[in-house]
Every structure is written in C-alpha cells, then in structure tokens.
C-alpha cells in the first residue's frame, strides 16, 4: 500500500460525513433568522472535517501505541496497527493537521467577525483550541479520557452542541434556547455511532483496559443505552419541528429516522459483537442525511 493510501486510511474517510451534520443543522437554524454567508458555510465545513481528521490520526496513534488496536480488534485495520504508518509518521501527521486546524479557525473567524467583536474572536479561538485538545486527548496520553468512559460526553458536546450552536453563532452572533434541540439530536446520534463502535469492541477494550461506558455496563444494558440515544434524538428533533413548523419541508428530515428505527430492530437481535460493525455506517450516514435534509427543509435561501 502506498503512503498516500495509508494516510487516507488513517483519515478514515467514512467518518467525515458524520462531522458535517452539525454544520448543516447550525447553518439551517441561522437561516431561520435570516442569516447566511457562503464564506462561513464553506470554511465551517472545512474546519469540522479538519478537526475530524486530526481526531482520527490521534485515535489511530493513541490506540496503536497502547496496544488497543491488535489482532483481537474486529473493525478495519488501522494504519499504525498494520504497520502502514510508523509512530513518528503519525506524530508528524497530527502536528501538521493541528496547524491546518488553527489556520482554518483563524480564517473562519476573519470572515465571521468584525474587529470590534474581539470577545467573540477570543472565545472561538479558545473553543477551537479546546476542540483540538479534546480530539487528541481522547486516546493519547496516560490520562486519555476515552479510556475512562468520558468519550460519549465528548462526542455529544463537540459533535452536537458545539458544532450546531457554534456554527449558528458564527452567522447570527446570538443563540436561542430552542436551537439546543436539533443540536442535542445530532449529539445523541453522533454518540450512538461511538456507542456502536464500543459495542463492537467490548471484548478487545476490556483486555486493553479501555473502560468505555459499554465495558462498564455490559452488552445488554449497552443496547438499551443505544435505543435511548436514538429515541432521544428523534424526540429532540420532533420538538424543534413542532416549534418551527412552517410547511411540509420542515418535517422532511424525519425521513432519516426510518432507517434508524429499522437499525434498532437489527441491534436488538445481535448477540455477537462482530455484527455491530455494519451498523456503524448506517447510523453515520443516517445522521448525515438528517443534517442535510434539515438544511434543505429550513434553508430559506435555496
């Protein structure tokens, strides 16, 4: 395998559509209030993809050096695990990706704020640095919080609340309480993707002392937790549509929950953790579909 393909493998391209969902939703909520900016939209999409790639590089490195990614792992082989990229190469890749992240953050803030908005600029610089730190510390280091069961909270906060509310604020310079509902919906579904990953890897995570929520509560309760995440995502989105219904287009995003509810029926029948792996893509793509249809339904500028 060429180095280029190895880096593509480490970037985990199949995870990138999920990261875009929050930007679509946050942009659409801003559209409801009459705000739109093409530069902010494009740069926000690029920034969230860059953050996701940094997280994926760091996850490959962190799990690799800890031995979590080994022959017991069920999912796709990782770049470090399979020897495609060395420890030093991944370290260099993480550093370069962080520089790109920061460049995109500053470029995004340049287009989003005026000079007098210095307090907002400082706030978003801090949030950007916090996002990079959180992406790396998920698996890297002796105190990696992903190994202590806090990964779900990180994903809900950064992929849901911060992604949606942060992108909305870039356009509007204000937030509303109801905007938390679609943000929570994306957060719950993003957490469900991580939960499936943890359900699949429960045995290898136990051996590696990676104490995810699933390792702590077990497979059976982990399924119940998964059902709750999907249903809370549905209820949150339904509540927002109830408050901001203006035509049939408002509800088209709910179509994305059809494959999700079918997915739940399949999850209820799974006994072998290996069989959770195909479900990851279904939930990730359904979340992307939800975000995109929400964007279509509430984008008054289309």
Secondary structure, DSSP 8 states (H G I E B T S, - for coil): --HHHHHHHHHTGGGHHHHHHHHHHHHHHHHHTT---HHHHHHHHHHHHHHHHHHHHHHHHHHHHHT-SSTT--S---TTTTTSS-HHHHHHHHHHHHHHHHHHHHHHHHHH--TT-HHHHHHHHHHHHHHHHHHHHTTSSTT-GGGGT-HHHHHIIIIIIIHHHHHHHHHHS---TTHHHHHHHHHHHHHHHHHHHHHHTHHHHHHTT---HHHHH-HHHHHHHHHHHHHHHHHHHHHHHHHS--SGGGGGGGGHHHHHHHHHHHHHH--SGGGGHHHHHHHHHHHHHHHHHHHHHH-TT-
